[in-house]
Amino acid sequence: MPNNHDVIVIGAGVVGCSIAHALSRAGMKTLNIDALPAAGYGSTSHSSAIVRPFYSHITSCAVAHESRSRWLQWPQFLEVEDPGGYARYTETGGLILFNEADRASYDQNLIILDEVGVEYEILDSAGVLAHYPRISLQNFGPPRRLDDELFGTTGQNPVCGGIYIPACGHVSDPQLAARNLQTAAVARGAEFRFGAAITEILRDATKVHGVKIATGEELHAQVVVNAAGPHSSIVNALAGIVDQLSISTRAHRHEVAYIATPPGYAAKQHGFIADMDTGTYQRGDGADLLIGSTDPACDPADIVDPDDYQESFSEQWTLQVYRAALRAPDLLIESKARGTVGLYDVSNDWIPIYDKTDLEGFYLAIGTSGNQFKNAPIIGDIMAKIILAGGRGVDHDLAPEMLELPQLKRRVDLSFYSRNREIQLTRSVMA
């Protein structure tokens, strides 16, 4: 094992497993190393797993929409039988609410949807209620804290419509999706090692040589990929490259609440609702609603040590549920918190880094910021394209790779994900 691999991937979440899948399909011998006990066991398992193409940048939209085509045919994409079953993508559609004051802020998103060829419908208030008849159209924004005396008061700018996108949905079991990718990679010769913490990146002045794990064992490869999720900044520090990056990453704690779906409430049938006015999103999840945050400005970022953070619910759970209840008055607020607490690996602009580095052989698939699970079927292809080009001596900085998206019949410039990019203007997880 120590010297018998072309690539070592640090991390076995859905991103690390996708990279192993793509590289093993390309004939490379890969080894994923993860401190956790199984694939998809960390941040992946806490994902809301929403698939949607609603972004303000054309590359983000196109990659997400191409990824949807693979989720729709997940077993066929994997090309292997998985005895554990397959994750299931359910297409429900999705709605982004707006009022008259913020309607124009989505003009760029609509231009991008048109360019990529994503169908959508602009609903007026009556159209919104036809899809979701039991929601309130009152204006409650901007989002506020519970101790704000104006919390729950209504303004003069009610919801006047929404952008409804049929080609949206969610994946039933994000951890299973990671394990599906692992199974497909193993079938092509990939190896995985769990319960192994990285303690050192082996390198000389210019080139990476492998990693050392907590047992003291050294594992060598000419290529090492940082796909460590919330630990990505720690791994970059081990590699000594932090000062070389224009974009940084940090571990951002998030809570997602589960609440019983009220009788007659239509989100389960008609898909997620993104509601910047209350600072929440929601989607159906069996008998429950899943309620998350859009990270409004009034909520301080909960930046944590990924090895030492509060894993129990906090007042944030209550805040998100109360905000969601403004929009869904039938919501019954339960006395006991249910849901999940996980970490995002957040970049400065909520866009990931998929790139090489100045340290030869050391690559990055980091900063996925809670919105990249949907792109798991293609992230491996992105990284394989960049890594294989590096193996041919191509400098991705000087001659950026282009990725073919066969379903959309278009190409995307992978320099969009560069570590050296200028920080992009985004709206948190709506990046």
C-alpha positions in Angstrom: 0.0 0.0 0.0 2.6 2.7 0.9 4.0 3.1 -2.7 1.4 1.5 -5.0 -0.9 4.4 -5.9 -0.9 7.2 -8.4 -3.1 9.5 -6.4 -3.9 9.9 -2.7 -7.2 11.6 -2.0 -7.6 13.1 1.5 -11.3 12.6 2.4 -14.0 10.2 1.5 -17.1 12.4 1.5 -19.1 12.7 -1.6 -16.4 14.9 -3.2 -13.5 12.6 -2.4 -15.5 9.5 -3.6 -16.4 11.3 -6.8 -12.8 12.1 -7.4 -11.8 8.4 -6.8 -14.6 7.3 -9.2 -13.5 9.6 -12.0 -9.8 8.9 -11.7 -10.3 5.1 -11.4 -12.4 5.2 -14.6 -9.4 7.0 -16.2 -7.2 4.1 -15.2 -5.4 5.7 -12.2 -4.8 3.8 -9.0 -6.3 5.8 -6.1 -6.3 5.6 -2.4 -8.8 7.7 -0.3 -7.8 8.3 3.3 -10.3 9.5 5.9 -10.2 9.8 9.7 -13.9 8.8 9.9 -15.2 5.2 9.8 -17.0 5.2 6.5 -17.6 7.1 3.2 -19.9 10.1 3.5 -19.8 9.9 7.3 -19.0 13.6 7.9 -20.4 16.7 6.3 -22.0 14.7 3.4 -24.3 12.9 5.8 -25.7 16.3 7.0 -26.4 17.7 3.6 -29.9 18.8 2.6 -29.0 17.3 -0.8 -31.0 19.8 -2.8 -30.4 19.8 -6.6 -31.1 23.1 -8.3 -29.5 25.1 -11.1 -30.4 28.5 -9.7 -27.0 30.4 -9.6 -25.8 33.8 -10.6 -22.8 32.4 -12.6 -23.1 30.5 -15.8 -20.5 27.8 -14.9 -22.3 27.1 -11.6 -25.7 26.8 -13.3 -24.4 24.7 -16.2 -22.5 22.2 -14.0 -25.5 21.9 -11.7 -27.9 21.3 -14.5 -25.6 18.7 -16.2 -25.2 17.0 -12.8 -29.0 16.7 -12.6 -28.9 14.5 -15.8 -26.7 12.1 -14.0 -28.8 12.0 -10.8 -31.7 11.2 -13.0 -29.9 8.1 -14.2 -27.8 7.4 -11.1 -27.4 3.6 -11.4 -26.6 3.9 -15.1 -24.0 6.5 -14.4 -22.3 4.4 -11.8 -22.3 1.3 -14.1 -22.0 -1.1 -11.2 -24.4 -3.1 -9.0 -24.4 -1.8 -5.4 -25.7 -4.4 -3.0 -26.5 -1.6 -0.5 -29.0 -0.1 -3.0 -28.8 3.3 -4.7 -29.5 6.9 -3.5 -32.6 8.2 -5.2 -33.1 11.6 -6.8 -36.7 12.8 -6.6 -37.6 15.7 -8.9 -40.1 18.0 -7.3 -39.4 21.4 -8.7 -38.5 24.4 -6.6 -39.6 28.0 -5.9 -37.5 31.1 -5.2 -39.8 33.7 -3.7 -39.4 37.5 -4.3 -41.1 40.7 -3.5 -41.1 43.9 -5.6 -38.1 45.3 -3.8 -35.8 42.4 -4.5 -37.2 41.1 -7.8 -34.6 42.9 -9.9 -31.8 41.3 -7.9 -32.5 38.0 -9.6 -32.3 39.4 -13.2 -28.8 37.9 -13.6 -30.0 34.5 -12.4 -32.7 34.5 -15.1 -30.2 35.6 -17.8 -28.1 32.6 -16.8 -31.0 30.2 -16.8 -31.9 31.3 -20.3 -28.4 30.9 -21.5 -28.0 27.4 -20.1 -31.5 26.4 -21.3 -33.2 25.8 -18.0 -36.9 26.1 -18.1 -38.6 28.2 -15.5 -41.9 30.1 -14.9 -42.3 33.5 -13.3 -45.3 33.2 -11.0 -47.4 36.1 -9.7 -48.8 35.9 -6.2 -51.8 33.9 -7.4 -49.5 31.4 -9.1 -47.4 31.0 -6.0 -50.6 30.2 -4.0 -51.7 27.8 -6.6 -48.6 25.8 -6.0 -48.3 26.4 -2.2 -51.9 27.3 -1.1 -51.2 27.5 2.6 -48.3 29.9 2.8 -48.4 33.5 3.8 -47.4 36.2 1.3 -46.8 38.8 3.9 -43.5 40.7 4.0 -41.5 39.8 7.1 -38.0 40.9 6.0 -35.3 41.6 6.4 -34.7 38.5 8.4 -34.4 39.3 12.1 -33.3 37.7 15.4 -35.9 36.5 17.8 -35.0 39.2 20.3 -35.5 41.9 17.7 -38.7 43.8 18.7 -39.7 43.9 15.0 -39.5 40.1 14.5 -42.7 38.8 13.0 -44.0 42.3 12.1 -45.1 42.8 8.5 -43.9 45.4 6.0 -45.4 47.1 3.0 -43.8 44.9 0.4 -45.5 41.5 0.3 -44.3 38.6 -1.7 -45.5 39.3 -5.3 -44.3 36.2 -7.0 -41.6 33.6 -7.4 -39.4 31.8 -9.9 -40.5 28.2 -10.3 -38.0 25.8 -11.8 -39.4 22.3 -12.5 -35.9 20.7 -12.9 -35.1 20.7 -9.2 -35.3 18.1 -6.5 -33.4 16.3 -3.8 -31.4 13.2 -3.2 -32.9 10.8 -0.6 -29.8 9.7 1.2 -26.6 11.8 0.7 -24.4 9.3 2.6 -25.6 6.5 0.5 -24.8 8.5 -2.6 -21.2 8.8 -1.4 -21.1 5.0 -0.7 -22.4 4.4 -4.2 -19.5 6.3 -5.7 -17.1 4.4 -3.4 -18.5 1.1 -4.6 -18.2 2.2 -8.2 -14.6 3.3 -7.6 -13.6 0.1 -5.8 -15.0 -1.9 -8.7 -12.4 -0.2 -10.8 -9.5 -0.8 -8.4 -9.7 2.2 -6.0 -8.8 1.6 -2.4 -10.2 3.3 0.7 -8.6 3.5 4.2 -10.8 4.7 7.1 -9.9 5.7 10.7 -6.6 7.2 9.5 -5.9 10.8 10.3 -3.4 12.8 8.2 -0.6 14.3 10.4 1.8 15.4 7.7 2.0 16.2 4.0 5.3 14.8 2.6 7.0 17.2 0.3 10.2 18.8 -0.7 10.8 22.4 -1.7 8.7 22.1 -4.9 6.8 18.8 -5.0 4.5 16.6 -2.9 5.5 13.0 -2.2 2.6 11.7 -0.1 1.2 11.8 3.4 1.9 10.5 6.9 -0.9 9.2 9.1 -1.3 9.1 12.8 0.3 5.6 13.1 3.5 7.1 11.7 3.1 5.2 8.4 4.1 7.1 5.3 2.0 6.6 2.1 3.6 7.8 -1.1 2.1 9.1 -4.4 3.0 11.7 -7.0 -0.4 13.3 -6.6 -2.3 14.3 -3.4 -5.7 15.8 -3.5 -7.1 17.8 -0.6 -10.8 16.9 -0.4 -10.9 17.1 3.3 -14.1 19.2 3.6 -14.2 21.3 6.8 -10.6 20.2 7.5 -9.4 21.6 4.2 -7.7 24.6 5.7 -5.9 22.4 8.2 -4.6 20.2 5.4 -3.5 23.2 3.4 -1.5 24.4 6.5 0.2 21.0 6.7 1.1 21.4 3.0 2.5 24.9 3.7 0.5 26.5 0.9 -2.0 28.8 2.9 -0.1 32.0 2.0 -0.2 31.1 -1.7 -4.0 31.1 -1.9 -6.2 34.1 -2.9 -9.3 32.2 -1.6 -9.4 30.8 2.0 -11.7 28.3 3.6 -13.1 27.8 7.1 -15.5 25.4 8.9 -18.9 26.9 9.2 -21.4 25.2 11.6 -25.0 24.8 10.4 -28.2 23.4 11.9 -31.1 22.0 9.9 -34.4 21.5 11.6 -36.9 18.7 11.0 -40.6 19.5 11.6 -43.7 17.5 10.9 -45.3 18.6 7.7 -48.7 20.2 8.4 -51.7 18.5 6.8 -52.4 19.8 3.4 -49.1 21.7 3.1 -47.8 21.3 -0.4 -44.0 21.7 -0.2 -43.6 17.9 -0.2 -45.3 17.7 -3.6 -44.0 20.9 -5.2 -40.5 21.0 -3.9 -38.2 23.3 -2.0 -38.9 27.0 -1.2 -36.0 29.4 -1.0 -37.2 32.5 1.0 -34.6 35.2 1.4 -37.3 37.4 3.1 -37.4 35.1 6.1 -33.8 33.8 5.7 -34.8 30.2 5.3 -35.2 27.4 2.9 -37.4 24.3 3.2 -38.0 21.0 1.4 -40.1 18.0 2.0 -38.5 14.9 3.6 -41.0 12.1 3.9 -43.4 13.1 6.7 -41.2 16.0 7.7 -40.2 19.4 6.5 -36.5 20.1 6.4 -35.7 23.7 7.3 -32.4 25.4 6.8 -30.9 28.8 6.8 -29.9 31.1 3.9 -27.3 32.7 6.1 -28.9 36.2 6.4 -26.7 39.1 7.4 -28.2 39.3 10.9 -26.9 35.8 11.8 -23.2 35.8 12.7 -21.2 33.2 11.0 -20.6 30.3 13.3 -16.9 29.5 12.4 -15.6 26.6 14.4 -12.8 24.2 15.0 -13.9 21.1 12.9 -12.5 18.9 15.7 -14.2 20.7 18.6 -17.7 22.2 18.0 -21.1 22.1 19.5 -22.9 19.1 18.0 -26.2 19.6 19.9 -28.9 22.1 18.8 -28.8 25.7 19.9 -31.1 28.7 19.8 -30.4 28.7 16.0 -32.8 25.7 15.6 -35.6 27.7 17.3 -34.8 30.8 15.2 -35.0 28.9 11.9 -38.2 27.2 12.8 -39.9 30.5 13.9 -38.7 32.2 10.7 -40.1 29.4 8.6 -43.4 29.5 10.6 -43.9 33.1 9.5 -44.1 31.9 5.9 -46.0 28.7 6.8 -48.5 29.6 9.6 -49.8 26.0 9.8 -46.4 24.8 11.0 -46.5 23.2 14.5 -43.4 24.1 16.4 -42.4 20.9 18.3 -41.1 21.0 21.9 -38.1 18.8 21.1 -35.5 19.8 18.5 -35.0 17.3 15.7 -32.7 17.6 12.7 -29.0 17.6 12.1 -25.9 19.7 12.9 -23.1 19.7 10.4 -20.3 21.8 8.9 -19.9 23.6 5.7 -16.4 24.1 4.2 -17.0 27.7 3.3 -14.9 29.7 0.9 -14.7 33.6 0.8 -17.3 33.7 -2.0 -19.2 30.5 -1.4 -17.8 29.1 -4.7 -15.5 26.0 -4.4 -11.8 25.7 -5.4 -11.2 22.9 -7.9 -7.6 23.5 -8.9 -3.9 22.7 -8.8 -1.5 24.6 -6.5 2.0 26.0 -6.6 3.2 22.8 -4.9 3.6 20.3 -7.7 1.3 17.4 -7.5 -0.9 18.9 -4.7 -4.5 19.6 -5.8 -7.6 21.2 -4.2 -11.3 20.2 -4.2 -12.4 22.4 -1.3 -14.6 25.3 -0.2 -17.8 23.4 -1.3 -19.8 25.7 1.0 -22.9 23.5 1.5 -24.1 24.0 -2.1 -21.9 21.5 -4.0 -23.4 18.2 -3.1 -25.6 18.5 -6.2 -22.5 18.6 -8.4 -21.0 15.4 -7.0 -21.5 13.4 -10.2 -19.3 15.9 -12.1 -16.8 17.1 -9.5 -14.7 14.0 -10.1 -14.6 14.8 -13.8 -13.5 18.4 -13.1 -10.6 17.2 -10.9 -9.7 14.4 -13.3 -9.5 16.9 -16.1 -7.1 19.2 -14.1 -5.0 16.4 -12.7 -4.5 14.5 -16.0 -3.6 17.8 -17.6 -0.9 18.3 -14.9 0.4 14.8 -15.6 0.9 15.8 -19.3 2.8 18.9 -18.2 0.0 21.4 -18.9 -0.1 24.4 -16.6 -3.7 24.9 -15.7 -3.0 28.4 -14.6 -1.7 29.4 -18.0 -3.9 27.2 -20.2 -7.1 26.5 -18.2 -8.8 23.2 -18.9 -12.3 23.2 -20.5 -14.8 20.5 -19.5 -17.4 19.1 -21.9 -20.9 18.9 -20.6 -22.4 16.4 -23.1 -26.1 16.7 -22.1 -26.0 20.5 -22.4 -23.7 20.4 -25.5 -21.5 23.1 -24.1 -18.1 23.6 -22.5 -17.2 25.3 -19.3 -13.9 27.0 -18.4 -12.6 25.5 -15.2 -10.6 28.6 -14.3 -13.9 29.7 -12.8 -12.9 27.5 -9.8 -9.3 28.8 -9.6 -7.6 29.4 -6.3 -6.3 32.7 -7.8 -9.7 34.1 -8.8 -11.0 37.4 -7.7 -13.7 37.0 -5.1 -17.0 36.7 -6.8 -20.2 38.5 -5.9 -22.7 36.0 -4.5 -25.6 35.6 -2.2 -24.4 33.0 0.3 -25.7 29.5 -0.5 -27.4 31.0 -3.6 -23.9 31.5 -5.0 
